[in-house]
Each structure stands twice: as C-alpha cells, then as structure tokens.
Amino acid sequence: MKLATVEHAGRVYHGVIDGDAIDIVGPGDLREVVAGAPAARTGATYALEDVRILPPLLSPGKIVAVAANYQEHVVEGGDKPRDIRTATPRLFLKPDTAVVGDDAQVEIALITNELDWEVELAVVMGRDAKEISVESALDHVFGYSTSNDISARSLRTGGERDGQSATDFFDWLEGKWLDGSAPMGPYLVTADEVPNPQNLAISLAVNGEMKQSANTADMIHTVAEIVSFTSRLMTLRTGDVILTGTPAGVGMATQTYLKPGDVVVAEVEGLGTLTSRIVAPQSHR
C-alpha cells in the first residue's frame, strides 16, 4: 500500500493513496498504522490536488542517518574507497525539526551559504528492534520512502574557525541539523511492495538537471545490515526513521550549492518523487 499524511481544510489526516485520490483512514499522521493499527478506510476521499501532502510521520522518534554508504560518493569527497571487510556504518542523528513533506519550502539558514542535496532511501521501522540479526532485520521494517538529507557544507559562525579536526567534524555534523533538512515523502510504501530494497533506482535533479543517478545495489552496507548494526547501539522504536546514505553527485563535489528559487526533485524507484523548493533565509525574530 501507498500511505500518506495530508492536510485538508486545516486538519491532518492519514490514508491510502488510490490513483489521484486519498482514501482517509483516520485523523493525525501515520503513526498508529505504522504501530499496527489496521488501515481501514472511513469512506471519506479527497483528490490529491485538494490536499497538502505532509511527511508520513510528522515527528519521528529518531532519525538515524548513514554517512559514506556509497563508494563513489566517498571518492568524490576526496577519500579512498572504504574497505568493506572492516567498514561499519557511520551513523549520526537528525532532529525531528528537520522533517518536512513533499513540495515544502526549505529555507537556506542564515548560518550557511553552502546548502547541498543528498537523495536517500528512507526506512521506517514497524517493530522495536534491539540486538537483532541481519537475517531478521527486514522483518522489523514497516515501509520505505524517498528522502533528501539536505546538508550545510560550511557554517558561518561569525568568527575564525580554529582548524582542529574535531571542529571540522562537528561543523559537518551540525550542518546536518538544520530545520527542514530531512524532506520525506510523498508517501510511505509498505515493505511488502518493496521485496528487495537493494535494487531500486535512486536519483535527484536540480531545476530539471540530473545531479545524482545510481541504484541502492551500490550501497556499502545494505538496509538489513544498517538496521541490525544500529540495533546493537540503540533500541530502534516503532516509527523511527533511517536514512541510508547518498550516492555520488552532491553539490560539494563541484562546489555547486543550492540557491533561492531552486527546485530539487528526489526520486527512489516505486516510492514517488519528492520536491523541495529552496527559499532565502527568513527573519524569525
């Protein structure tokens, strides 16, 4: 099934996508369905053109993301290919304030002028997971979605940086935390419709120009391996989201960054296209 969270007439609903319409299941986002509630349709149906698509989960418990999970992306960043015999997933967290939906405006925060794109396959957990095996990992997955790990490649802090390696690392890490930096959607596809998450075309275009084009088969660590490894570090809860890394073609490789007015379209095969509209910094004082 294709499931979505939408806003209609000022109220939030979740439901089942059926062609160009959504059959409403209930109020609020998809959290109850992900947790096991049946997606029983209520009879109310809205045309998709009459609703605003929201992220499938408005406030996930955690967003775990994976860095350096495609070799060509590692190389374009100036590093040697990772040795898959010894490599483990490089994980970091993003806040729930990073989550926005399809066709949302993404602001270039005042703290950066180097905002970059990263199309990724998103995984939504359907069962709690702690110390699970690779073999059983996908049994804990509810579904998949398209996502974009939007990243600030440098921070404008108003002063000189000290040049320490730890400072560089934390600048990179903190550049992952901006509001709106985890667009997700337009819908959530249940795992039964994605029998092999390691064979999905994945791409991203900026203003119609293709920037990234690859396949999830190119991942260094598979979805199952990522879920299993993460569950050894922390308990994964129902509704948690994992972003599984991006292929080559990010803006940093050519020092090309997003600017106001840019339209970014991310796509993962079978999971829909996710549009983000880049806007200038806003005053929030």
C-alpha positions as protocol buffer text, in pm:
chain_id: "A"
residue {
  index: 1
  type: MET
  ca { x: 0 y: 0 z: 0 }
}
residue {
  index: 2
  type: LYS
  ca { x: 92 y: 361 z: -52 }
}
residue {
  index: 3
  type: LEU
  ca { x: 9 y: 556 z: 262 }
}
residue {
  index: 4
  type: ALA
  ca { x: 24 y: 930 z: 317 }
}
residue {
  index: 5
  type: THR
  ca { x: -35 y: 1202 z: 571 }
}
residue {
  index: 6
  type: VAL
  ca { x: -220 y: 1507 z: 440 }
}
residue {
  index: 7
  type: GLU
  ca { x: -376 y: 1833 z: 549 }
}
residue {
  index: 8
  type: HIS
  ca { x: -726 y: 1923 z: 433 }
}
residue {
  index: 9
  type: ALA
  ca { x: -927 y: 2225 z: 547 }
}
residue {
  index: 10
  type: GLY
  ca { x: -683 y: 2284 z: 832 }
}
residue {
  index: 11
  type: ARG
  ca { x: -698 y: 1928 z: 968 }
}
residue {
  index: 12
  type: VAL
  ca { x: -444 y: 1646 z: 944 }
}
residue {
  index: 13
  type: TYR
  ca { x: -544 y: 1300 z: 824 }
}
residue {
  index: 14
  type: HIS
  ca { x: -374 y: 982 z: 711 }
}
residue {
  index: 15
  type: GLY
  ca { x: -495 y: 746 z: 444 }
}
residue {
  index: 16
  type: VAL
  ca { x: -434 y: 517 z: 150 }
}
residue {
  index: 17
  type: ILE
  ca { x: -331 y: 656 z: -188 }
}
residue {
  index: 18
  type: ASP
  ca { x: -557 y: 529 z: -466 }
}
residue {
  index: 19
  type: GLY
  ca { x: -464 y: 677 z: -802 }
}
residue {
  index: 20
  type: ASP
  ca { x: -513 y: 1053 z: -785 }
}
residue {
  index: 21
  type: ALA
  ca { x: -703 y: 1040 z: -457 }
}
residue {
  index: 22
  type: ILE
  ca { x: -651 y: 952 z: -93 }
}
residue {
  index: 23
  type: ASP
  ca { x: -898 y: 738 z: 100 }
}
residue {
  index: 24
  type: ILE
  ca { x: -895 y: 866 z: 457 }
}
residue {
  index: 25
  type: VAL
  ca { x: -824 y: 617 z: 735 }
}
residue {
  index: 26
  type: GLY
  ca { x: -821 y: 848 z: 1034 }
}
residue {
  index: 27
  type: PRO
  ca { x: -702 y: 1172 z: 1195 }
}
residue {
  index: 28
  type: GLY
  ca { x: -337 y: 1258 z: 1252 }
}
residue {
  index: 29
  type: ASP
  ca { x: -30 y: 1115 z: 1084 }
}
residue {
  index: 30
  type: LEU
  ca { x: 54 y: 752 z: 1006 }
}
residue {
  index: 31
  type: ARG
  ca { x: 197 y: 669 z: 1348 }
}
residue {
  index: 32
  type: GLU
  ca { x: -92 y: 442 z: 1454 }
}
residue {
  index: 33
  type: VAL
  ca { x: -85 y: 250 z: 1126 }
}
residue {
  index: 34
  type: VAL
  ca { x: 292 y: 204 z: 1147 }
}
residue {
  index: 35
  type: ALA
  ca { x: 240 y: 74 z: 1501 }
}
residue {
  index: 36
  type: GLY
  ca { x: -4 y: -190 z: 1376 }
}
residue {
  index: 37
  type: ALA
  ca { x: -348 y: -32 z: 1358 }
}
residue {
  index: 38
  type: PRO
  ca { x: -540 y: -154 z: 1051 }
}
residue {
  index: 39
  type: ALA
  ca { x: -561 y: 84 z: 758 }
}
residue {
  index: 40
  type: ALA
  ca { x: -941 y: 61 z: 748 }
}
residue {
  index: 41
  type: ARG
  ca { x: -1087 y: 323 z: 517 }
}
residue {
  index: 42
  type: THR
  ca { x: -1355 y: 551 z: 658 }
}
residue {
  index: 43
  type: GLY
  ca { x: -1532 y: 636 z: 335 }
}
residue {
  index: 44
  type: ALA
  ca { x: -1402 y: 992 z: 305 }
}
residue {
  index: 45
  type: THR
  ca { x: -1197 y: 1051 z: -11 }
}
residue {
  index: 46
  type: TYR
  ca { x: -1012 y: 1360 z: -128 }
}
residue {
  index: 47
  type: ALA
  ca { x: -844 y: 1434 z: -458 }
}
residue {
  index: 48
  type: LEU
  ca { x: -471 y: 1472 z: -408 }
}
residue {
  index: 49
  type: GLU
  ca { x: -484 y: 1812 z: -575 }
}
residue {
  index: 50
  type: ASP
  ca { x: -715 y: 1927 z: -296 }
}
residue {
  index: 51
  type: VAL
  ca { x: -486 y: 1831 z: -6 }
}
residue {
  index: 52
  type: ARG
  ca { x: -139 y: 1932 z: 114 }
}
residue {
  index: 53
  type: ILE
  ca { x: 98 y: 1638 z: 137 }
}
residue {
  index: 54
  type: LEU
  ca { x: 278 y: 1626 z: 473 }
}
residue {
  index: 55
  type: PRO
  ca { x: 566 y: 1400 z: 576 }
}
residue {
  index: 56
  type: PRO
  ca { x: 436 y: 1048 z: 650 }
}
residue {
  index: 57
  type: LEU
  ca { x: 540 y: 1088 z: 1014 }
}
residue {
  index: 58
  type: LEU
  ca { x: 523 y: 1443 z: 1146 }
}
residue {
  index: 59
  type: SER
  ca { x: 761 y: 1382 z: 1435 }
}
residue {
  index: 60
  type: PRO
  ca { x: 955 y: 1055 z: 1420 }
}
residue {
  index: 61
  type: GLY
  ca { x: 1101 y: 927 z: 1743 }
}
residue {
  index: 62
  type: LYS
  ca { x: 1453 y: 936 z: 1598 }
}
residue {
  index: 63
  type: ILE
  ca { x: 1605 y: 996 z: 1260 }
}
residue {
  index: 64
  type: VAL
  ca { x: 1921 y: 790 z: 1217 }
}
residue {
  index: 65
  type: ALA
  ca { x: 2128 y: 867 z: 908 }
}
residue {
  index: 66
  type: VAL
  ca { x: 2423 y: 690 z: 746 }
}
residue {
  index: 67
  type: ALA
  ca { x: 2725 y: 873 z: 607 }
}
residue {
  index: 68
  type: ALA
  ca { x: 2964 y: 743 z: 339 }
}
residue {
  index: 69
  type: ASN
  ca { x: 2749 y: 448 z: 228 }
}
residue {
  index: 70
  type: TYR
  ca { x: 2818 y: 462 z: -148 }
}
residue {
  index: 71
  type: GLN
  ca { x: 3178 y: 419 z: -266 }
}
residue {
  index: 72
  type: GLU
  ca { x: 3157 y: 674 z: -548 }
}
residue {
  index: 73
  type: HIS
  ca { x: 3030 y: 935 z: -302 }
}
residue {
  index: 74
  type: VAL
  ca { x: 3320 y: 854 z: -69 }
}
residue {
  index: 75
  type: VAL
  ca { x: 3565 y: 902 z: -356 }
}
residue {
  index: 76
  type: GLU
  ca { x: 3409 y: 1227 z: -480 }
}
residue {
  index: 77
  type: GLY
  ca { x: 3460 y: 1363 z: -129 }
}
residue {
  index: 78
  type: GLY
  ca { x: 3833 y: 1305 z: -161 }
}
residue {
  index: 79
  type: ASP
  ca { x: 3867 y: 983 z: 39 }
}
residue {
  index: 80
  type: LYS
  ca { x: 3986 y: 638 z: -63 }
}
residue {
  index: 81
  type: PRO
  ca { x: 3719 y: 368 z: -116 }
}
residue {
  index: 82
  type: ARG
  ca { x: 3616 y: 210 z: 212 }
}
residue {
  index: 83
  type: ASP
  ca { x: 3733 y: -144 z: 284 }
}
residue {
  index: 84
  type: ILE
  ca { x: 3406 y: -337 z: 311 }
}
residue {
  index: 85
  type: ARG
  ca { x: 3584 y: -610 z: 509 }
}
residue {
  index: 86
  type: THR
  ca { x: 3636 y: -377 z: 804 }
}
residue {
  index: 87
  type: ALA
  ca { x: 3388 y: -92 z: 749 }
}
residue {
  index: 88
  type: THR
  ca { x: 3093 y: -38 z: 979 }
}
residue {
  index: 89
  type: PRO
  ca { x: 2805 y: 203 z: 919 }
}
residue {
  index: 90
  type: ARG
  ca { x: 2887 y: 564 z: 1007 }
}
residue {
  index: 91
  type: LEU
  ca { x: 2578 y: 684 z: 1189 }
}
residue {
  index: 92
  type: PHE
  ca { x: 2455 y: 1023 z: 1303 }
}
residue {
  index: 93
  type: LEU
  ca { x: 2121 y: 1163 z: 1418 }
}
residue {
  index: 94
  type: LYS
  ca { x: 1898 y: 1437 z: 1279 }
}
residue {
  index: 95
  type: PRO
  ca { x: 1633 y: 1619 z: 1487 }
}
residue {
  index: 96
  type: ASP
  ca { x: 1261 y: 1585 z: 1421 }
}
residue {
  index: 97
  type: THR
  ca { x: 1250 y: 1956 z: 1328 }
}
residue {
  index: 98
  type: ALA
  ca { x: 1439 y: 1856 z: 1012 }
}
residue {
  index: 99
  type: VAL
  ca { x: 1134 y: 1669 z: 878 }
}
residue {
  index: 100
  type: VAL
  ca { x: 919 y: 1833 z: 611 }
}
residue {
  index: 101
  type: GLY
  ca { x: 697 y: 1691 z: 339 }
}
residue {
  index: 102
  type: ASP
  ca { x: 663 y: 1698 z: -36 }
}
residue {
  index: 103
  type: ASP
  ca { x: 663 y: 2040 z: -207 }
}
residue {
  index: 104
  type: ALA
  ca { x: 773 y: 2207 z: 117 }
}
residue {
  index: 105
  type: GLN
  ca { x: 983 y: 2522 z: 124 }
}
residue {
  index: 106
  type: VAL
  ca { x: 1332 y: 2462 z: 258 }
}
residue {
  index: 107
  type: GLU
  ca { x: 1500 y: 2772 z: 391 }
}
residue {
  index: 108
  type: ILE
  ca { x: 1869 y: 2839 z: 346 }
}
residue {
  index: 109
  type: ALA
  ca { x: 1950 y: 2910 z: 710 }
}
residue {
  index: 110
  type: LEU
  ca { x: 2150 y: 3223 z: 788 }
}
residue {
  index: 111
  type: ILE
  ca { x: 2429 y: 3009 z: 933 }
}
residue {
  index: 112
  type: THR
  ca { x: 2531 y: 2873 z: 592 }
}
residue {
  index: 113
  type: ASN
  ca { x: 2568 y: 2972 z: 228 }
}
residue {
  index: 114
  type: GLU
  ca { x: 2663 y: 2622 z: 113 }
}
residue {
  index: 115
  type: LEU
  ca { x: 2345 y: 2412 z: 121 }
}
residue {
  index: 116
  type: ASP
  ca { x: 2371 y: 2076 z: -53 }
}
residue {
  index: 117
  type: TRP
  ca { x: 2143 y: 1792 z: -163 }
}
residue {
  index: 118
  type: GLU
  ca { x: 2160 y: 1416 z: -89 }
}
residue {
  index: 119
  type: VAL
  ca { x: 1886 y: 1184 z: -218 }
}
residue {
  index: 120
  type: GLU
  ca { x: 1841 y: 881 z: 9 }
}
residue {
  index: 121
  type: LEU
  ca { x: 1622 y: 577 z: 63 }
}
residue {
  index: 122
  type: ALA
  ca { x: 1434 y: 619 z: 391 }
}
residue {
  index: 123
  type: VAL
  ca { x: 1340 y: 321 z: 608 }
}
residue {
  index: 124
  type: VAL
  ca { x: 1056 y: 337 z: 863 }
}
residue {
  index: 125
  type: MET
  ca { x: 1063 y: 89 z: 1150 }
}
residue {
  index: 126
  type: GLY
  ca { x: 745 y: -107 z: 1217 }
}
residue {
  index: 127
  type: ARG
  ca { x: 864 y: -301 z: 1522 }
}
residue {
  index: 128
  type: ASP
  ca { x: 1101 y: -228 z: 1807 }
}
residue {
  index: 129
  type: ALA
  ca { x: 1446 y: -373 z: 1745 }
}
residue {
  index: 130
  type: LYS
  ca { x: 1727 y: -444 z: 1987 }
}
residue {
  index: 131
  type: GLU
  ca { x: 2029 y: -663 z: 1909 }
}
residue {
  index: 132
  type: ILE
  ca { x: 1862 y: -816 z: 1604 }
}
residue {
  index: 133
  type: SER
  ca { x: 2038 y: -1017 z: 1335 }
}
residue {
  index: 134
  type: VAL
  ca { x: 2094 y: -913 z: 976 }
}
residue {
  index: 135
  type: GLU
  ca { x: 1876 y: -1205 z: 870 }
}
residue {
  index: 136
  type: SER
  ca { x: 1575 y: -1084 z: 1070 }
}
residue {
  index: 137
  type: ALA
  ca { x: 1629 y: -709 z: 1026 }
}
residue {
  index: 138
  type: LEU
  ca { x: 1389 y: -650 z: 736 }
}
residue {
  index: 139
  type: ASP
  ca { x: 1110 y: -819 z: 934 }
}
residue {
  index: 140
  type: HIS
  ca { x: 1118 y: -512 z: 1158 }
}
residue {
  index: 141
  type: VAL
  ca { x: 1072 y: -265 z: 873 }
}
residue {
  index: 142
  type: PHE
  ca { x: 725 y: -122 z: 808 }
}
residue {
  index: 143
  type: GLY
  ca { x: 798 y: 55 z: 483 }
}
residue {
  index: 144
  type: TYR
  ca { x: 1009 y: 286 z: 271 }
}
residue {
  index: 145
  type: SER
  ca { x: 1003 y: 641 z: 140 }
}
residue {
  index: 146
  type: THR
  ca { x: 1208 y: 890 z: -59 }
}
residue {
  index: 147
  type: SER
  ca { x: 1416 y: 1138 z: 138 }
}
residue {
  index: 148
  type: ASN
  ca { x: 1676 y: 1411 z: 99 }
}
residue {
  index: 149
  type: ASP
  ca { x: 1949 y: 1461 z: 360 }
}
residue {
  index: 150
  type: ILE
  ca { x: 1998 y: 1832 z: 294 }
}
residue {
  index: 151
  type: SER
  ca { x: 2334 y: 1939 z: 438 }
}
residue {
  index: 152
  type: ALA
  ca { x: 2515 y: 2263 z: 520 }
}
residue {
  index: 153
  type: ARG
  ca { x: 2871 y: 2211 z: 397 }
}
residue {
  index: 154
  type: SER
  ca { x: 3008 y: 2502 z: 598 }
}
residue {
  index: 155
  type: LEU
  ca { x: 2891 y: 2714 z: 888 }
}
residue {
  index: 156
  type: ARG
  ca { x: 2906 y: 3091 z: 912 }
}
residue {
  index: 157
  type: THR
  ca { x: 2962 y: 3139 z: 1285 }
}
residue {
  index: 158
  type: GLY
  ca { x: 3080 y: 3500 z: 1274 }
}
residue {
  index: 159
  type: GLY
  ca { x: 3440 y: 3421 z: 1362 }
}
residue {
  index: 160
  type: GLU
  ca { x: 3750 y: 3229 z: 1260 }
}
residue {
  index: 161
  type: ARG
  ca { x: 3746 y: 2851 z: 1299 }
}
residue {
  index: 162
  type: ASP
  ca { x: 4037 y: 2701 z: 1494 }
}
residue {
  index: 163
  type: GLY
  ca { x: 4125 y: 2444 z: 1228 }
}
residue {
  index: 164
  type: GLN
  ca { x: 4115 y: 2146 z: 1465 }
}
residue {
  index: 165
  type: SER
  ca { x: 3994 y: 1817 z: 1322 }
}
residue {
  index: 166
  type: ALA
  ca { x: 3727 y: 1796 z: 1592 }
}
residue {
  index: 167
  type: THR
  ca { x: 3595 y: 2138 z: 1488 }
}
residue {
  index: 168
  type: ASP
  ca { x: 3577 y: 2029 z: 1126 }
}
residue {
  index: 169
  type: PHE
  ca { x: 3390 y: 1713 z: 1227 }
}
residue {
  index: 170
  type: PHE
  ca { x: 3136 y: 1896 z: 1440 }
}
residue {
  index: 171
  type: ASP
  ca { x: 3084 y: 2162 z: 1173 }
}
residue {
  index: 172
  type: TRP
  ca { x: 2999 y: 1875 z: 936 }
}
residue {
  index: 173
  type: LEU
  ca { x: 2773 y: 1711 z: 1194 }
}
residue {
  index: 174
  type: GLU
  ca { x: 2592 y: 2029 z: 1294 }
}
residue {
  index: 175
  type: GLY
  ca { x: 2539 y: 2105 z: 925 }
}
residue {
  index: 176
  type: LYS
  ca { x: 2302 y: 1807 z: 920 }
}
residue {
  index: 177
  type: TRP
  ca { x: 2067 y: 1952 z: 1181 }
}
residue {
  index: 178
  type: LEU
  ca { x: 1902 y: 2246 z: 1007 }
}
residue {
  index: 179
  type: ASP
  ca { x: 1526 y: 2289 z: 1015 }
}
residue {
  index: 180
  type: GLY
  ca { x: 1374 y: 2136 z: 701 }
}
residue {
  index: 181
  type: SER
  ca { x: 1688 y: 1936 z: 621 }
}
residue {
  index: 182
  type: ALA
  ca { x: 1513 y: 1598 z: 604 }
}
residue {
  index: 183
  type: PRO
  ca { x: 1235 y: 1621 z: 343 }
}
residue {
  index: 184
  type: MET
  ca { x: 1049 y: 1290 z: 322 }
}
residue {
  index: 185
  type: GLY
  ca { x: 763 y: 1159 z: 110 }
}
residue {
  index: 186
  type: PRO
  ca { x: 541 y: 1199 z: -75 }
}
residue {
  index: 187
  type: TYR
  ca { x: 413 y: 876 z: 70 }
}
residue {
  index: 188
  type: LEU
  ca { x: 517 y: 565 z: 261 }
}
residue {
  index: 189
  type: VAL
  ca { x: 517 y: 235 z: 72 }
}
residue {
  index: 190
  type: THR
  ca { x: 468 y: -76 z: 283 }
}
residue {
  index: 191
  type: ALA
  ca { x: 752 y: -328 z: 287 }
}
residue {
  index: 192
  type: ASP
  ca { x: 550 y: -599 z: 113 }
}
residue {
  index: 193
  type: GLU
  ca { x: 561 y: -386 z: -203 }
}
residue {
  index: 194
  type: VAL
  ca { x: 939 y: -346 z: -182 }
}
residue {
  index: 195
  type: PRO
  ca { x: 1065 y: -707 z: -172 }
}
residue {
  index: 196
  type: ASN
  ca { x: 1425 y: -604 z: -242 }
}
residue {
  index: 197
  type: PRO
  ca { x: 1532 y: -260 z: -113 }
}
residue {
  index: 198
  type: GLN
  ca { x: 1878 y: -326 z: -264 }
}
residue {
  index: 199
  type: ASN
  ca { x: 1761 y: -295 z: -623 }
}
residue {
  index: 200
  type: LEU
  ca { x: 1598 y: 47 z: -654 }
}
residue {
  index: 201
  type: ALA
  ca { x: 1696 y: 325 z: -892 }
}
residue {
  index: 202
  type: ILE
  ca { x: 1771 y: 645 z: -700 }
}
residue {
  index: 203
  type: SER
  ca { x: 1813 y: 992 z: -847 }
}
residue {
  index: 204
  type: LEU
  ca { x: 1798 y: 1365 z: -787 }
}
residue {
  index: 205
  type: ALA
  ca { x: 1761 y: 1666 z: -1016 }
}
residue {
  index: 206
  type: VAL
  ca { x: 1801 y: 2038 z: -950 }
}
residue {
  index: 207
  type: ASN
  ca { x: 1595 y: 2264 z: -1177 }
}
residue {
  index: 208
  type: GLY
  ca { x: 1549 y: 1969 z: -1413 }
}
residue {
  index: 209
  type: GLU
  ca { x: 1921 y: 1892 z: -1439 }
}
residue {
  index: 210
  type: MET
  ca { x: 2013 y: 1541 z: -1325 }
}
residue {
  index: 211
  type: LYS
  ca { x: 2271 y: 1552 z: -1046 }
}
residue {
  index: 212
  type: GLN
  ca { x: 2256 y: 1203 z: -894 }
}
residue {
  index: 213
  type: SER
  ca { x: 2170 y: 872 z: -1057 }
}
residue {
  index: 214
  type: ALA
  ca { x: 2250 y: 533 z: -906 }
}
residue {
  index: 215
  type: ASN
  ca { x: 2098 y: 218 z: -761 }
}
residue {
  index: 216
  type: THR
  ca { x: 2062 y: 108 z: -400 }
}
residue {
  index: 217
  type: ALA
  ca { x: 2254 y: -203 z: -502 }
}
residue {
  index: 218
  type: ASP
  ca { x: 2560 y: 23 z: -480 }
}
residue {
  index: 219
  type: MET
  ca { x: 2529 y: 65 z: -104 }
}
residue {
  index: 220
  type: ILE
  ca { x: 2831 y: -38 z: 102 }
}
residue {
  index: 221
  type: HIS
  ca { x: 2603 y: -152 z: 386 }
}
residue {
  index: 222
  type: THR
  ca { x: 2262 y: -295 z: 299 }
}
residue {
  index: 223
  type: VAL
  ca { x: 1940 y: -186 z: 467 }
}
residue {
  index: 224
  type: ALA
  ca { x: 1939 y: -509 z: 668 }
}
residue {
  index: 225
  type: GLU
  ca { x: 2298 y: -456 z: 781 }
}
residue {
  index: 226
  type: ILE
  ca { x: 2227 y: -95 z: 880 }
}
residue {
  index: 227
  type: VAL
  ca { x: 1917 y: -188 z: 1081 }
}
residue {
  index: 228
  type: SER
  ca { x: 2098 y: -472 z: 1255 }
}
residue {
  index: 229
  type: PHE
  ca { x: 2407 y: -265 z: 1338 }
}
residue {
  index: 230
  type: THR
  ca { x: 2202 y: 29 z: 1462 }
}
residue {
  index: 231
  type: SER
  ca { x: 2002 y: -202 z: 1689 }
}
residue {
  index: 232
  type: ARG
  ca { x: 2327 y: -303 z: 1857 }
}
residue {
  index: 233
  type: LEU
  ca { x: 2392 y: 60 z: 1952 }
}
residue {
  index: 234
  type: MET
  ca { x: 2042 y: 172 z: 2048 }
}
residue {
  index: 235
  type: THR
  ca { x: 1690 y: 40 z: 2062 }
}
residue {
  index: 236
  type: LEU
  ca { x: 1507 y: 121 z: 1742 }
}
residue {
  index: 237
  type: ARG
  ca { x: 1146 y: 209 z: 1816 }
}
residue {
  index: 238
  type: THR
  ca { x: 840 y: 174 z: 1600 }
}
residue {
  index: 239
  type: GLY
  ca { x: 820 y: 483 z: 1381 }
}
residue {
  index: 240
  type: ASP
  ca { x: 1191 y: 560 z: 1388 }
}
residue {
  index: 241
  type: VAL
  ca { x: 1338 y: 657 z: 1050 }
}
residue {
  index: 242
  type: ILE
  ca { x: 1672 y: 554 z: 899 }
}
residue {
  index: 243
  type: LEU
  ca { x: 1822 y: 745 z: 606 }
}
residue {
  index: 244
  type: THR
  ca { x: 2054 y: 504 z: 429 }
}
residue {
  index: 245
  type: GLY
  ca { x: 2312 y: 727 z: 260 }
}
residue {
  index: 246
  type: THR
  ca { x: 2351 y: 907 z: -71 }
}
residue {
  index: 247
  type: PRO
  ca { x: 2524 y: 819 z: -399 }
}
residue {
  index: 248
  type: ALA
  ca { x: 2772 y: 1036 z: -587 }
}
residue {
  index: 249
  type: GLY
  ca { x: 2671 y: 1366 z: -744 }
}
residue {
  index: 250
  type: VAL
  ca { x: 2633 y: 1600 z: -448 }
}
residue {
  index: 251
  type: GLY
  ca { x: 2697 y: 1970 z: -494 }
}
residue {
  index: 252
  type: MET
  ca { x: 3005 y: 1972 z: -273 }
}
residue {
  index: 253
  type: ALA
  ca { x: 3199 y: 1775 z: -536 }
}
residue {
  index: 254
  type: THR
  ca { x: 3178 y: 2069 z: -780 }
}
residue {
  index: 255
  type: GLN
  ca { x: 3128 y: 2349 z: -524 }
}
residue {
  index: 256
  type: THR
  ca { x: 2776 y: 2398 z: -659 }
}
residue {
  index: 257
  type: TYR
  ca { x: 2523 y: 2480 z: -391 }
}
residue {
  index: 258
  type: LEU
  ca { x: 2152 y: 2544 z: -365 }
}
residue {
  index: 259
  type: LYS
  ca { x: 2019 y: 2897 z: -403 }
}
residue {
  index: 260
  type: PRO
  ca { x: 1679 y: 3060 z: -355 }
}
residue {
  index: 261
  type: GLY
  ca { x: 1437 y: 2958 z: -627 }
}
residue {
  index: 262
  type: ASP
  ca { x: 1595 y: 2618 z: -691 }
}
residue {
  index: 263
  type: VAL
  ca { x: 1359 y: 2321 z: -722 }
}
residue {
  index: 264
  type: VAL
  ca { x: 1502 y: 1989 z: -606 }
}
residue {
  index: 265
  type: VAL
  ca { x: 1333 y: 1664 z: -710 }
}
residue {
  index: 266
  type: ALA
  ca { x: 1446 y: 1342 z: -542 }
}
residue {
  index: 267
  type: GLU
  ca { x: 1318 y: 1002 z: -651 }
}
residue {
  index: 268
  type: VAL
  ca { x: 1353 y: 642 z: -542 }
}
residue {
  index: 269
  type: GLU
  ca { x: 1205 y: 381 z: -774 }
}
residue {
  index: 270
  type: GLY
  ca { x: 850 y: 292 z: -674 }
}
residue {
  index: 271
  type: LEU
  ca { x: 846 y: 539 z: -386 }
}
residue {
  index: 272
  type: GLY
  ca { x: 748 y: 857 z: -565 }
}
residue {
  index: 273
  type: THR
  ca { x: 910 y: 1191 z: -638 }
}
residue {
  index: 274
  type: LEU
  ca { x: 985 y: 1431 z: -354 }
}
residue {
  index: 275
  type: THR
  ca { x: 1002 y: 1801 z: -440 }
}
residue {
  index: 276
  type: SER
  ca { x: 1173 y: 2065 z: -226 }
}
residue {
  index: 277
  type: ARG
  ca { x: 1160 y: 2438 z: -301 }
}
residue {
  index: 278
  type: ILE
  ca { x: 1462 y: 2634 z: -180 }
}
residue {
  index: 279
  type: VAL
  ca { x: 1394 y: 2978 z: -34 }
}
residue {
  index: 280
  type: ALA
  ca { x: 1607 y: 3261 z: 101 }
}
residue {
  index: 281
  type: PRO
  ca { x: 1686 y: 3298 z: 471 }
}
residue {
  index: 282
  type: GLN
  ca { x: 1394 y: 3431 z: 669 }
}
residue {
  index: 283
  type: SER
  ca { x: 1388 y: 3651 z: 977 }
}
residue {
  index: 284
  type: HIS
  ca { x: 1240 y: 3466 z: 1277 }
}
residue {
  index: 285
  type: ARG
  ca { x: 1289 y: 3735 z: 1540 }
}
